[in-house]
Amino acid sequence: MKDKSPLFFTARMGGLFPANATAEQAMQDVQGRVKVTITGGAANQKRRNLYWRVCALVVHLLNDGYGMTLDEDDLHDISRKKLKLYEEVTLPSGEVHRKLRSTKNNKMNEADRAEYTNRAFALWSTWTGVDASTLKTEAEAS
């Protein structure tokens, strides 16, 4: 299963409210009762959350600046390809397939995730023209 942008919600007044664009989009599809699983983990969730918030900010900047229609999952996949986070498999036809590695908690340790996150922010910084530290600050403020 490929990595996907998580659905973030905030708890207010006894309800759950979308806290990122992916959750807002998912809420549009909800009709009636749905099942929600609340998860947590031992991984550095603060870093993972920051990654996805910066990702959402960069998607907005790229879409507005270049007339693109990317979503957070697209940017995540593109970034893993650009940063060579994949295994190459040669098919019998000779064609090379790139199998993307996962950044999920059970697939990547914290040190590797921190390195990947920093490299992704630097890459996105070059694409947007916005310094990586500014991207982080803006995402944390949102």
C-alpha positions as CSV (number, residue, x, y, z in Angstrom):
1,M,0.0,0.0,0.0
2,K,1.4,3.4,-0.9
3,D,1.9,6.2,1.5
4,K,-1.0,8.6,1.6
5,S,-1.5,12.0,3.2
6,P,-3.1,11.3,6.6
7,L,-6.5,12.7,7.5
8,F,-5.9,15.2,10.4
9,F,-8.8,16.3,12.5
10,T,-9.1,18.6,15.5
11,A,-11.4,17.9,18.4
12,R,-13.7,20.9,19.2
13,M,-17.1,21.1,21.0
14,G,-17.4,17.3,21.1
15,G,-16.8,16.9,17.4
16,L,-14.0,16.2,14.9
17,F,-13.2,18.8,12.4
18,P,-10.9,18.6,9.3
19,A,-7.5,20.0,10.0
20,N,-5.9,19.5,6.5
21,A,-7.0,19.6,2.9
22,T,-7.0,15.8,2.6
23,A,-9.4,15.6,5.5
24,E,-11.6,18.3,4.0
25,Q,-11.8,16.4,0.7
26,A,-12.6,13.2,2.5
27,M,-15.4,14.8,4.4
28,Q,-17.1,15.8,1.2
29,D,-17.6,12.0,0.5
30,V,-19.1,11.3,3.9
31,Q,-22.8,10.4,3.8
32,G,-24.3,9.0,7.0
33,R,-22.3,7.1,9.5
34,V,-18.6,6.3,9.2
35,K,-16.1,4.4,11.1
36,V,-13.1,6.3,12.6
37,T,-10.0,4.7,14.0
38,I,-8.0,6.9,16.3
39,T,-4.3,6.0,16.2
40,G,-1.1,7.2,17.8
41,G,2.3,5.8,17.9
42,A,5.8,5.9,19.3
43,A,7.2,7.6,16.2
44,N,7.9,11.3,16.1
45,Q,4.4,12.4,15.1
46,K,5.4,16.0,15.4
47,R,7.9,15.6,12.6
48,R,5.4,13.6,10.5
49,N,2.7,16.2,11.0
50,L,5.1,19.0,10.1
51,Y,6.1,17.1,6.9
52,W,2.4,16.9,5.7
53,R,1.7,20.5,6.7
54,V,4.7,21.7,4.7
55,C,3.6,19.4,1.9
56,A,0.2,21.0,1.8
57,L,1.7,24.4,1.7
58,V,4.1,23.6,-1.1
59,V,1.3,22.0,-3.1
60,H,-0.7,25.2,-2.8
61,L,2.4,27.3,-3.9
62,L,3.2,25.0,-6.9
63,N,-0.4,24.8,-8.0
64,D,-0.9,28.6,-7.8
65,G,2.5,29.5,-9.2
66,Y,2.6,27.0,-12.1
67,G,-1.0,26.2,-12.8
68,M,-0.5,22.6,-11.6
69,T,-3.2,20.3,-10.1
70,L,-1.0,18.4,-7.6
71,D,-2.3,17.0,-4.3
72,E,-0.3,16.1,-1.2
73,D,0.0,12.4,-2.2
74,D,1.3,13.4,-5.7
75,L,4.0,15.7,-4.2
76,H,5.0,12.9,-1.7
77,D,5.4,10.4,-4.6
78,I,7.3,12.9,-6.8
79,S,9.6,13.7,-3.9
80,R,10.4,10.0,-3.1
81,K,11.3,9.6,-6.8
82,K,13.5,12.7,-7.0
83,L,15.2,11.8,-3.7
84,K,15.8,8.2,-5.0
85,L,13.8,6.6,-2.2
86,Y,13.1,3.5,-4.3
87,E,14.3,0.1,-5.3
88,E,14.9,-0.5,-9.0
89,V,13.5,-3.8,-10.4
90,T,14.3,-4.9,-13.9
91,L,11.4,-6.5,-15.6
92,P,11.8,-9.5,-18.0
93,S,11.2,-7.0,-20.8
94,G,14.3,-5.1,-19.7
95,E,12.2,-2.1,-18.5
96,V,13.2,-0.7,-15.1
97,H,10.4,-0.3,-12.6
98,R,11.0,2.0,-9.5
99,K,9.3,0.5,-6.5
100,L,8.9,3.4,-4.0
101,R,10.0,2.8,-0.5
102,S,7.5,3.6,2.3
103,T,8.0,6.3,4.9
104,K,5.5,4.7,7.3
105,N,6.5,4.2,11.0
106,N,7.1,0.5,10.6
107,K,9.2,0.9,7.4
108,M,11.5,3.8,8.2
109,N,13.3,4.6,11.5
110,E,13.4,8.1,13.0
111,A,16.9,9.0,11.8
112,D,16.1,8.0,8.2
113,R,12.8,9.9,8.4
114,A,14.5,13.0,9.7
115,E,17.0,12.9,6.9
116,Y,14.3,12.3,4.3
117,T,12.2,15.2,5.7
118,N,15.1,17.6,5.6
119,R,16.0,16.6,2.1
120,A,12.3,16.9,1.0
121,F,12.1,20.4,2.5
122,A,15.3,21.4,0.7
123,L,14.0,20.1,-2.6
124,W,10.6,21.9,-2.1
125,S,12.5,25.0,-1.2
126,T,14.3,25.0,-4.6
127,W,11.0,24.5,-6.4
128,T,9.1,27.2,-4.6
129,G,11.9,29.7,-4.1
130,V,11.0,29.9,-0.4
131,D,13.6,29.0,2.2
132,A,13.1,25.7,3.9
133,S,13.0,27.3,7.4
134,T,10.3,29.8,6.2
135,L,8.3,26.8,4.8
136,K,8.5,25.2,8.2
137,T,7.6,28.4,10.1
138,E,4.6,29.0,7.8
139,A,3.3,25.5,8.1
140,E,3.7,25.5,11.9
141,A,1.7,28.7,12.0
142,S,-1.2,27.3,10.0
